[in-house]
Amino acid sequence: MADLVFSIANQRHPEIIGLHKGLKRDTLEISVIMDRVIAKLAQDRYQTGEELAKDLRNCLNIIKKNK
């Protein structure tokens, strides 16, 4: 258990693109959003739901354009 807590606190999370085969390299925007959502420092995370929603909408628009 201590190893898990240490890992969460001190190591970077795995890249989301590598965790799900359905995600393509052209959807890196999702990875950027997730990095910010789970950032270790509060000041690096989204400060409001509006900020997150805006980035998610922009990401969706980019994905739709690329199809």
C-alpha positions in Angstrom: 0.0 0.0 0.0 2.8 2.4 0.8 4.3 1.8 -2.6 1.1 2.7 -4.3 0.7 5.9 -2.3 4.3 6.8 -3.0 3.8 6.1 -6.7 0.7 8.3 -6.9 2.4 11.1 -5.1 5.7 11.1 -6.9 5.5 9.4 -10.3 3.8 10.5 -13.5 0.7 8.7 -14.6 0.7 6.5 -17.7 -0.2 8.2 -21.0 -3.9 7.7 -21.7 -3.2 7.0 -25.4 -1.2 4.0 -24.4 -4.0 2.7 -22.1 -6.8 2.6 -24.7 -6.3 1.1 -28.1 -9.2 3.0 -29.5 -7.5 6.3 -29.0 -5.3 7.5 -31.9 -2.2 9.7 -31.9 -4.3 12.4 -33.6 -6.3 12.7 -30.4 -3.5 14.0 -28.3 -5.8 16.8 -27.1 -7.5 14.3 -24.9 -4.2 13.5 -23.3 -3.4 17.2 -22.7 -6.8 17.6 -21.0 -6.4 14.5 -18.8 -2.9 15.7 -17.8 -4.4 18.9 -16.5 -7.4 17.2 -14.9 -5.2 14.9 -12.8 -2.3 17.2 -12.2 -0.7 16.8 -8.8 -0.6 20.5 -8.0 -3.9 22.3 -7.6 -2.7 25.3 -9.4 -2.0 23.2 -12.5 -5.5 21.7 -12.6 -8.6 23.3 -14.0 -10.0 25.9 -11.6 -13.6 25.7 -12.9 -15.9 23.3 -14.6 -16.3 26.0 -17.3 -12.6 25.8 -18.2 -12.8 22.1 -18.5 -16.0 22.2 -20.5 -14.5 24.7 -22.9 -11.4 22.5 -23.6 -13.6 19.4 -24.0 -15.7 21.2 -26.6 -12.6 22.4 -28.4 -11.2 18.9 -28.3 -14.4 17.4 -29.7 -14.4 20.0 -32.6 -10.8 19.0 -33.4 -11.7 15.3 -33.4 -14.7 15.9 -35.6 -12.6 17.9 -38.1 -10.0 15.1 -38.3 -12.6 12.4 -39.3 
